[in-house]
Amino acid sequence: MLARSDLPLLVDFYATWCGPCQMMSPILTAVQTKMKGKLQVVKIDTDKYPGIASQHRIQALPTIALFIGGKMVFRFEGVLNEGQIIDKVNYYLNGAAAGQQKQ
């Protein structure tokens, strides 16, 4: 799934019992709306899909990761506001970080 998308993916690794994850849900909905056509937001419940979480070494929730061309180029753990997320995503989508990876 992560490797087959034509659009960059902003993946929300979350769990239903996680309070900070619940805080991120409306923020990511707003990001999806503002970046429609440039980005797809995908939610992955780590309790339902532990294999995917393990494959990407998810150890804290929420973890938000940006995948471009199937490759994770950025990730953060915890809560950021809408503007911070859009700024980070635009940084990578605009090629400013070509060849670089931040964690």
C-alpha positions as CSV (number, residue, x, y, z in Angstrom):
1,M,0.0,0.0,0.0
2,L,2.7,2.5,1.0
3,A,4.8,1.8,-2.1
4,R,1.9,1.9,-4.6
5,S,0.6,5.4,-4.1
6,D,0.9,8.0,-6.9
7,L,0.5,10.8,-4.3
8,P,2.8,11.2,-1.3
9,L,1.4,9.7,1.8
10,L,1.2,11.2,5.2
11,V,0.7,8.1,7.4
12,D,-0.8,8.3,10.9
13,F,0.3,5.4,13.0
14,Y,-2.2,5.4,15.9
15,A,-4.2,3.4,18.4
16,T,-7.8,4.0,19.4
17,W,-6.9,4.1,23.1
18,C,-4.2,6.8,22.6
19,G,-5.3,10.3,23.8
20,P,-2.7,12.2,21.7
21,C,-3.7,10.2,18.7
22,Q,-7.2,11.3,19.1
23,M,-6.0,14.9,19.2
24,M,-4.2,14.4,15.9
25,S,-7.3,13.2,14.0
26,P,-9.0,16.5,13.3
27,I,-5.6,18.1,12.6
28,L,-4.8,15.5,10.0
29,T,-8.3,15.9,8.5
30,A,-7.6,19.6,8.1
31,V,-4.2,18.9,6.5
32,Q,-5.8,16.5,4.1
33,T,-8.4,19.1,3.1
34,K,-5.8,21.9,2.6
35,M,-3.4,19.7,0.6
36,K,-6.0,17.9,-1.5
37,G,-4.5,16.6,-4.7
38,K,-1.0,17.0,-3.4
39,L,-1.1,14.5,-0.5
40,Q,-3.1,11.6,0.8
41,V,-3.5,11.0,4.6
42,V,-3.7,7.4,5.6
43,K,-4.4,6.1,9.1
44,I,-3.0,2.8,10.3
45,D,-4.2,1.3,13.6
46,T,-1.1,-0.3,15.1
47,D,-3.3,-2.7,17.2
48,K,-5.0,-4.0,14.0
49,Y,-1.8,-4.0,11.9
50,P,1.2,-4.6,14.2
51,G,3.2,-6.0,11.3
52,I,3.2,-2.7,9.5
53,A,4.0,-0.9,12.6
54,S,6.9,-3.2,13.3
55,Q,8.2,-3.0,9.8
56,H,8.5,0.8,10.1
57,R,9.8,0.6,13.7
58,I,7.0,2.4,15.3
59,Q,7.6,2.6,19.0
60,A,5.6,5.7,20.1
61,L,2.1,6.9,19.3
62,P,1.2,8.9,17.5
63,T,3.9,8.6,14.9
64,I,3.3,10.5,11.6
65,A,5.4,9.6,8.6
66,L,5.7,11.1,5.2
67,F,6.3,8.6,2.3
68,I,7.3,9.8,-1.1
69,G,7.7,7.2,-3.8
70,G,7.2,4.5,-1.2
71,K,10.2,5.7,0.9
72,M,9.8,7.3,4.3
73,V,11.4,10.7,4.1
74,F,10.3,12.2,7.4
75,R,8.7,11.1,10.6
76,F,7.8,12.6,14.0
77,E,6.3,11.3,17.2
78,G,3.7,13.2,19.2
79,V,1.4,16.1,18.4
80,L,2.1,19.0,16.0
81,N,-0.3,21.6,14.9
82,E,-1.7,21.9,11.4
83,G,0.7,24.7,10.3
84,Q,3.8,22.8,11.5
85,I,2.7,19.6,9.6
86,I,2.0,21.5,6.4
87,D,5.3,23.3,6.6
88,K,7.2,20.1,7.1
89,V,5.3,18.3,4.3
90,N,5.8,21.3,1.9
91,Y,9.5,21.3,2.7
92,Y,9.8,17.7,1.4
93,L,7.3,18.0,-1.5
94,N,9.1,21.1,-2.8
95,G,12.4,19.1,-3.1
96,A,14.2,21.3,-0.6
97,A,15.4,18.2,1.2
98,A,16.4,16.3,-1.9
99,G,18.8,13.5,-0.9
100,Q,18.3,14.3,2.8
101,Q,16.3,12.5,5.5
102,K,15.3,14.0,8.9
103,Q,14.1,12.0,11.8
